[in-house]
Amino acid sequence: MPVRQTEKNKIAQRLASKHDLRGVPGFYTDLVSGEWCLAGQAGILVPFCTAAGYIQGLQIRLDNKSKRKYRWLSSNPKHQHKDGTQKYPNGTAARTWVHITGDHCSSTAHITEGAVKGDVSSFLDGNSLYICVPGVSSINHLLPAIRSLPNIERVESLFDMDQIEDEKYSKALLHMIKMLKSLGIPVEQRQWNPDYNGVDEYKAYCRAARLAA
């Protein structure tokens, strides 16, 4: 994602010449010219995809990570400038989508936080099925995602080790596990060496150990 607004707008106008951008989060029209523009801060775009590979939404891994590392690419039409004018005319707000990666025919699904972490872990784990929520409390679209994968028979919860030990996160994890069990799917909370906090770090360590053997 470019830093300059003019460069972002060039992307929007190029896409608008071939596609209808209405209803796509992140895009909006200029209040004066009516031309399509692109919102969002500078960073790397991270797609959140369905099992079929269609992009549902995009997060931005921010270049400037002083506050949060990730933000949704969004153009909520309800947002206003200080003078009360609409900030994103004809814009669309982002939703907290779930990302699905790996073998969608698998009977075992691994749930973790973050699309990048899931993509890396799936690759290191031989294309295993990963379902990636944007946050442990952002699970509105988790059940529909699981229902879109009819072969799932069991779920492994692979959240960061520090989240499992944090009381605030552990309550959210228990709520998620309870919700999954309501589908009749057994859920196992996995843990590993806490020297490797995220499952992607742990999978990278395991791969390196195998290669060195």
C-alpha positions, 0 to 999 in steps of 0.5 A: 500500500503506497504512502502517498494518497495520489498513488493510492488513488491511481490504483483505485481509478485503474481498478474502477476502469475495469471493475465495479468498486461499490461495496468493496471495503477500502474504496470510496468516491471523492466528494468533489470529483466523484472519482474513486479513491483508496483509503488506508495507511501505508503497509503490506496488504494481507488477504483474508480468503475463503476456502475457494480462494476468493478474497473477502477482505484485506488487512494492512500490516502497517509500516508504522507499528507504533500503535497496532500492527494490523488494521482492516482496509476499510472505508466506513461511510459513517466516518466524518471529517471534523467539519462534519462532512462525509469522509468516505462517500460511497464507501464500505466498512470492513468486516472481521472476516476469517481466513482459510488456507491449506487443504480445505478437504482435510478432516482436521482444522487448526485455528490460530490468530492472523492470516500471515501466521496461518499461511506460514504455518500451513506451508511449514506444516505440509499444507495443513488446513488453517482457519485464521481469525483476526483476533481471539475475540473476533469470531463472528464469521468463524462458524460459517467458515467451519460450516463451509468445510464439510469434512472437518471432524476435529479442531486444534486450537493453536493460539500464541502461548502468551495468549493461553496464559493471559487471563483476558485471552483465556476467557475468550479462548474458552468461549470460542471452544465452547462455541465450536463444541456446540457444532459437535466437533471435538476441540483440543487446545495445543501447547508447545515450548514457550520459547516459541510463542507463535505456532509459526515460530514453533513450526519453523523451529521444527522444520529447521530441526528436521533439516539439521538432523 
